[in-house]
């Protein structure tokens, strides 16, 4: 999928669409701005650059990370983006025509993959606002991610540094360590609004990783 196709002519500015999504559903938009190029590139590093990988984004928003992932993926890759907000999904389709945009809920990831004849993926990259989710929602989505990546895939997501004192943010970090054998916490990306860091997770624990 290299290089990333130019955005379609007439696509709305990303900031306008981002603000519109926040107004429509502020309880599900945890970001205060689209991810910076530096943060996007760090997340995209988990996408394989060779072979015929399948990479899924959860909560891609206006596509800042989408563009970075597309630039990294080979032409033989499949790149899916699961977005709950229909208007945001429409914008993403217009701005990134080479990406398979799916309007749906991340909590139903395995069903969405099955509809596209997919059982496993090589990487899941999430822009979901984990700190806004309750414990049950966090675990439900992570169960779907674990089933999707199996033993060999990787899960990447990010969190804002200032939000770590929040109980939900601390609970999410603990849940990641309960769910994966390997959880790498990157250095803070200061060139992001606000500063953020990434979680890079591999080797799911327990029986959930073998679920189909």
Buried (B, 14 or more C-beta within 10 A) or exposed (E): BEEBEEBEEEBBEBEEBBEBBBEEEEEBBBBEBBBBBEBBBBBBBBBBEEEEBBBBBBBBBBBBBBBBBBBBBBEEBBBBBBBBBEBBBBBBBBBBEBBBBBBBBBBBBBEBBEEEEBEBBBBBBBBBBBBBBEEEBBBBBBBBBBBBBBEEBBBBBBBBBEBEEBEBBEBBBEBBEEBBEEBEEBEEBEEBEEBBBBBBBBBBEEEBBEBE
